[in-house]
């Protein structure tokens, strides 16, 4: 009886923890909008829309999309890290002066360099997300959702995309 109570308490604690974790994650998304312009160059402060590649064939190779990020604040913003949510995704950032940095990938899958890219008020950078639909082999067929995250001194910026991977 004592063991049953301990197990039930542990399960309840895990469920409550997952619920609270989900609440924290969903409240963080409001911070992603501070510098975001989505997939256009217009300076807006709405959240970045999830880009949909639609149907992507593994046989046709990589697909990519550029997200425009404009500093709509009055202060400089420093990008300190760029990472992707999966090894099948890489990111390259293009600074206002045209210099490109990257590719950046998933933490834990090789060296993740630190970045010190400054975006001055009004300036825009481009973030190119490159997705390899064949990276997971046949197990990767179906719907996917991936993300590129910029860590900045003004909070994280999240860029997401989705696709339907076909053979």
N, C-alpha and C positions, 0 to 999 in steps of 0.2 A: 504494500500500500504506500509506504514511504517513497519507494522508487518511482511509482506512478505519479505521485505529486511532484517530485523533482523533475521528471521528464515533462509533465504538462506545464510546469512553471517555465522551464527552459524554452519550450516551443512557444508559449505565449510571449515571452521576452523577445524571442527572435522575430515574431510577427510584428510586435510593437516597434522594434528597432527598424525593420524594413519599412514600415509605414512612415516613421519619422524621417528616415533616410530619403524616401521618395518626396516628402514635403520639402526638405532642404534642397534637393536637386531641382524641383520645379520652381522654387522661389529664386534660385540662382539665375534662371534664364532671363529675368528682368534686367540684370546687370550686363548682359551681353549686348544690349541695344545701344549703349552709350556712344560707341564709335561706328556703328554699323551702317552700311548703305546697301546691303544686299548685293544682288548681282547687277546693279546699275551704278552709274556714277553720280546719281542724284544724292545730295546730302540730306538724309532723313535720319530720324532716330528710332525708327521702328525696328523690331527684331529682324534679323536676316532670315529671309524665306529659305525653306529647305529646297534645294535644287533637285529636280527630278530628271535623271538621264533617260528614263523610260526603259524600253527593252534594250539590253546590251548583250551582244554576242561575245562569248569567250574567244571565239576564233578571230574576231576582228581587232583584238588588241586593246590597248589602253584607251580610256576616255578621260577628258579633262574639262574642267569648268573654272572660270576665274570669278572670284568674289572681289568686289571693290570695297575697301574699308577707308572711310574718310574721317579724319579727326574733326568733329564738329564742336569740340570743347575749346576753351580759351587757353588751355595749357598744353605743353608738349606731352605726348604719350610715348612711352618707351616700351617696345616689344622685347621681352626678355627670353621668351621661349616659344617655339612652334612645335606642336606635336599632332600626330594623327591617332585615330582610335583603333587602327588595324594595320597590320603589316602590308595589306593590299593597297594601301593609300599612301601617297607621298604628297608633300606640299612644298611649293616654291614661292617665296615672296619677292615681289618686285617693288623696290623703293622708289620714291619720287624722282630721284636722279637717274633712274633706269637700271641701277645695279640690281642684280638678282642674288638671292641668298637661298641656299638649300642644295639638294632636297632634304627635307626633314621627314622623319617617320615616326613610328610608334616607339614609345619608351620601352626599354628592355630588349629591343631588337637592334642592337648596335649602339654606336655613339650618338648621343643627342646633344649637339652643341648648344651652348648658350648664345643668345642673340642680343645685340644691343642696337636695335633699329629705332631711331627717333622719328616720330611723325609729328610735325609741327601743326599748329592750328590751321585748318583749311587744307592741309595736304592729304593726299590719297595714296594708298598702297594697293597693290593687286596681290591677291593670294590665289595661286593656281593649285587646285586640288586635282591630283592625278590618280585615277582608280584603275587597277589591273583586275579585270573580271576573271582572269584565269589563275589568279594567285592561290586560290583555295582548291583548285581542281574540280572534279565532278561534285564534290561535297558543297561547293559554293553556288550551285544553281538555285535560283529562287530570288526572293526579295531580300535586299540588303539595305542597311542604313549605316552610314559612316560619318565621321566628323573630323574637322581640323580645328584645333583650338590654339589661339594666340594668347599667351599669358602676358599681361601688361601691368604697368604700375597703376592703371586705372580699372583693373579687373579683367576677367577673361572675356575673349570674344570667340564665339562659337559659330562655325560655318558647317552646315550639315548638307548631305546629299543622300539620295536614295536611287535605287535602280532595280530592275528585274533582270537577273542574269540568266541567259539562255546558253545552251551548248554551242 
